[in-house]
């Protein structure tokens, strides 16, 4: 019985992972990027209205929007990994 247990356990352990990073950790990391941007731009911080986690955007002032996006990462089929970090995309108004 023991001689069959080790090969079976080995085969079960090579099952591919379904997720690389739990959503709550990814969301906190994304929020940190957005808040860091607000901290580094005093005009945005002083006129802040909303941080939108669904659209990865910051709304401030009179209709000004700063948007962020993720770089697309191409992975081989079956490979998983963390989502790319958010990076600045564009703004509709001058920040400074």
Backbone as JSON, one array per atom type, in Angstrom:
{
  "sequence": "XXXXXXXXXXXXXXXXXXXXXXXXXXXXXXXXXXXXXXXXXXXXXXXXXXXXXXXXXXXXXXXXXXXXXXXXXXXXXXXXXXXXXXXXXXXXXXXX",
  "N": [[0.81, -1.2, 0.0], [1.93, 1.25, 0.8], [3.84, 1.69, -1.19], [2.37, 2.58, -3.34], [1.29, 4.92, -2.51], [3.1, 7.13, -2.49], [3.7, 7.66, -5.33], [1.08, 8.4, -6.15], [0.54, 10.65, -4.56], [2.53, 12.31, -5.58], [1.65, 12.7, -8.24], [-0.73, 14.07, -7.77], [0.25, 16.42, -6.74], [1.3, 17.89, -8.85], [-0.67, 19.26, -10.11], [-1.82, 22.03, -11.95], [-1.78, 25.43, -10.81], [-4.62, 27.51, -10.13], [-4.81, 30.19, -9.69], [-2.7, 33.02, -9.3], [-2.46, 35.12, -7.54], [-4.42, 36.15, -4.9], [-7.57, 37.89, -5.17], [-8.02, 39.96, -3.23], [-5.47, 40.79, -2.46], [-4.39, 41.72, -4.86], [-6.17, 43.85, -5.34], [-5.58, 45.55, -3.17], [-2.94, 46.19, -3.78], [-3.34, 47.55, -6.22], [-4.87, 49.73, -5.29], [-2.96, 50.96, -3.69], [-1.22, 51.96, -5.66], [-2.85, 53.89, -6.92], [-3.41, 55.63, -4.77], [-0.81, 56.45, -4.13], [-0.25, 57.98, -6.38], [-2.02, 60.11, -5.97], [-0.92, 61.16, -3.61], [1.51, 62.1, -4.61], [0.84, 64.22, -6.24], [-0.07, 67.26, -5.5], [-2.13, 69.02, -6.39], [-4.07, 67.31, -7.41], [-4.66, 65.91, -5.08], [-5.76, 67.93, -3.47], [-8.13, 68.51, -4.75], [-9.58, 66.2, -4.94], [-12.15, 63.91, -5.82], [-13.06, 61.26, -6.28], [-11.96, 57.87, -6.2], [-11.9, 55.39, -8.44], [-12.12, 52.06, -8.44], [-13.0, 50.15, -10.23], [-12.69, 51.18, -12.78], [-10.11, 51.95, -12.67], [-9.35, 54.66, -12.13], [-8.98, 58.15, -11.26], [-10.89, 60.76, -10.1], [-11.03, 64.26, -10.12], [-11.19, 67.76, -9.31], [-12.82, 69.93, -11.69], [-14.28, 67.89, -13.43], [-11.98, 66.49, -14.17], [-9.97, 63.68, -14.99], [-7.86, 61.0, -14.19], [-6.41, 58.23, -15.61], [-5.49, 54.78, -15.32], [-3.8, 51.81, -16.43], [-3.23, 48.32, -17.16], [-0.29, 46.67, -18.22], [-0.25, 44.4, -20.91], [0.38, 41.03, -20.45], [1.82, 38.36, -22.02], [1.4, 35.0, -21.73], [2.41, 31.58, -21.79], [0.19, 28.9, -22.73], [-1.53, 27.49, -19.99], [0.18, 28.5, -18.09], [0.38, 30.55, -15.24], [0.31, 33.68, -13.49], [1.04, 36.64, -11.56], [-1.05, 39.55, -11.99], [-0.14, 42.25, -14.1], [1.36, 45.27, -12.8], [-0.49, 48.31, -12.15], [-0.19, 51.09, -14.35], [0.4, 54.52, -15.13], [-1.82, 55.95, -17.46], [-3.3, 58.1, -18.85], [-4.28, 61.58, -18.57], [-6.9, 63.98, -18.24], [-6.62, 66.59, -17.57], [-4.19, 69.07, -16.58], [-1.92, 68.11, -14.04], [-0.25, 69.57, -12.33]],
  "CA": [[0.0, 0.0, 0.0], [2.8, 2.42, 0.89], [4.56, 1.93, -2.43], [1.47, 3.27, -4.26], [0.92, 6.21, -1.93], [4.03, 8.18, -2.91], [3.44, 8.1, -6.71], [-0.22, 9.06, -6.24], [0.72, 11.99, -3.99], [3.32, 13.09, -6.54], [0.79, 13.07, -9.36], [-1.69, 15.07, -7.3], [0.94, 17.67, -6.42], [1.68, 18.63, -10.05], [-1.86, 19.93, -10.65], [-1.51, 23.45, -12.12], [-2.49, 26.38, -9.95], [-5.67, 28.24, -10.8], [-4.66, 31.62, -9.49], [-1.37, 33.38, -8.81], [-2.58, 36.08, -6.45], [-5.82, 36.31, -4.51], [-8.08, 39.21, -5.56], [-7.89, 41.0, -2.21], [-4.1, 41.31, -2.48], [-4.27, 42.51, -6.09], [-6.91, 45.1, -5.14], [-4.82, 46.42, -2.26], [-1.78, 46.67, -4.54], [-3.85, 48.56, -7.15], [-5.24, 50.91, -4.52], [-1.7, 51.62, -3.29], [-0.72, 52.71, -6.83], [-3.71, 55.06, -7.11], [-3.21, 56.55, -3.65], [0.53, 57.02, -4.28], [-0.36, 59.05, -7.38], [-2.67, 61.25, -5.31], [0.08, 61.73, -2.69], [2.6, 62.77, -5.33], [0.32, 65.36, -7.0], [-0.84, 68.06, -4.53], [-3.35, 69.59, -6.98], [-5.03, 66.21, -7.46], [-5.04, 65.63, -3.69], [-6.59, 69.0, -2.92], [-9.41, 68.58, -5.45], [-9.99, 64.82, -5.14], [-13.56, 63.57, -5.67], [-13.36, 59.83, -6.3], [-11.03, 56.87, -6.73], [-12.75, 54.34, -9.0], [-11.34, 50.83, -8.57], [-13.47, 49.37, -11.38], [-12.13, 51.76, -14.0], [-8.73, 52.35, -12.36], [-9.27, 56.09, -12.43], [-9.09, 59.12, -10.19], [-11.61, 61.94, -10.54], [-10.73, 65.41, -9.29], [-11.44, 69.07, -9.92], [-14.03, 70.12, -12.49], [-14.34, 66.91, -14.51], [-10.66, 65.95, -14.53], [-9.85, 62.24, -14.76], [-6.57, 60.34, -14.43], [-6.67, 56.8, -15.78], [-4.39, 53.84, -15.25], [-4.08, 50.56, -17.12], [-2.25, 47.26, -16.96], [0.39, 46.18, -19.4], [-0.67, 43.05, -21.24], [1.44, 40.04, -20.32], [1.51, 37.15, -22.79], [1.94, 33.81, -21.08], [2.16, 30.32, -22.47], [-1.01, 28.23, -22.24], [-1.33, 26.72, -18.77], [1.0, 29.24, -17.13], [-0.31, 31.63, -14.54], [1.2, 34.59, -12.79], [0.32, 37.81, -11.06], [-1.42, 40.58, -12.96], [0.85, 43.33, -14.21], [0.97, 46.41, -11.98], [-1.11, 49.45, -12.83], [0.71, 52.16, -14.77], [-0.29, 55.72, -15.59], [-2.21, 55.91, -18.85], [-3.48, 59.46, -19.36], [-5.07, 62.5, -17.76], [-7.65, 64.94, -19.04], [-6.23, 67.93, -17.13], [-2.82, 69.17, -16.05], [-1.89, 67.8, -12.61], [0.51, 70.57, -11.54]],
  "C": [[0.86, 1.27, 0.0], [3.5, 2.73, -0.43], [3.68, 2.63, -3.47], [1.13, 4.68, -3.78], [1.81, 7.34, -2.42], [3.82, 8.59, -4.37], [2.1, 8.83, -6.88], [-0.12, 10.49, -5.69], [1.52, 12.88, -4.93], [2.47, 13.56, -7.7], [-0.22, 14.13, -8.96], [-1.02, 16.42, -7.06], [1.32, 18.47, -7.66], [0.48, 19.27, -10.75], [-1.55, 21.42, -10.8], [-2.35, 24.34, -11.21], [-3.52, 27.14, -10.76], [-5.49, 29.75, -10.71], [-3.28, 31.91, -8.92], [-1.45, 34.29, -7.6], [-4.06, 36.28, -6.15], [-6.3, 37.73, -4.81], [-7.9, 40.29, -4.5], [-6.49, 41.59, -2.18], [-3.86, 42.15, -3.73], [-4.98, 43.85, -5.94], [-6.17, 46.06, -4.24], [-3.61, 47.0, -2.98], [-2.2, 47.75, -5.54], [-4.21, 49.84, -6.44], [-4.0, 51.68, -4.07], [-1.14, 52.45, -4.43], [-1.54, 53.99, -7.01], [-3.51, 56.09, -6.0], [-1.82, 57.19, -3.71], [0.52, 58.14, -5.31], [-0.97, 60.3, -6.76], [-1.68, 61.94, -4.37], [1.14, 62.53, -3.43], [2.14, 63.97, -6.16], [-0.6, 66.19, -6.11], [-2.14, 68.63, -5.11], [-4.45, 68.52, -7.07], [-5.55, 65.93, -6.05], [-5.99, 66.68, -3.14], [-7.97, 69.07, -3.56], [-10.01, 67.2, -5.71], [-11.49, 64.62, -4.89], [-13.76, 62.07, -5.48], [-12.18, 59.03, -6.82], [-11.89, 55.69, -7.15], [-11.9, 53.09, -9.25], [-11.79, 49.98, -9.76], [-12.85, 49.87, -12.68], [-10.67, 52.18, -13.83], [-8.52, 53.81, -12.7], [-9.45, 56.92, -11.17], [-9.81, 60.33, -10.76], [-11.32, 63.08, -9.57], [-11.11, 66.68, -10.04], [-12.77, 69.12, -10.65], [-14.03, 69.17, -13.68], [-13.02, 66.34, -14.95], [-10.59, 64.47, -14.13], [-8.43, 61.79, -15.08], [-6.87, 58.86, -14.55], [-5.37, 56.0, -15.77], [-4.79, 52.59, -16.02], [-3.0, 49.55, -16.76], [-1.56, 46.96, -18.29], [-0.09, 44.76, -19.66], [0.54, 42.13, -21.17], [1.0, 38.79, -21.08], [2.21, 35.98, -22.11], [1.61, 32.58, -21.92], [0.89, 29.68, -21.92], [-0.7, 27.37, -21.02], [-0.5, 27.42, -17.72], [0.16, 30.34, -16.51], [0.73, 32.5, -13.87], [0.42, 35.79, -12.34], [-0.01, 38.78, -12.2], [-0.32, 41.65, -12.98], [0.41, 44.49, -13.32], [0.29, 47.49, -12.82], [-0.05, 50.47, -13.18], [-0.14, 53.33, -15.27], [-0.59, 55.6, -17.08], [-2.35, 57.32, -19.42], [-4.25, 60.29, -18.35], [-5.77, 63.5, -18.69], [-7.32, 66.38, -18.68], [-4.78, 67.91, -16.66], [-2.85, 68.94, -14.54], [-1.25, 68.89, -11.79], [0.28, 71.97, -12.04]]
}
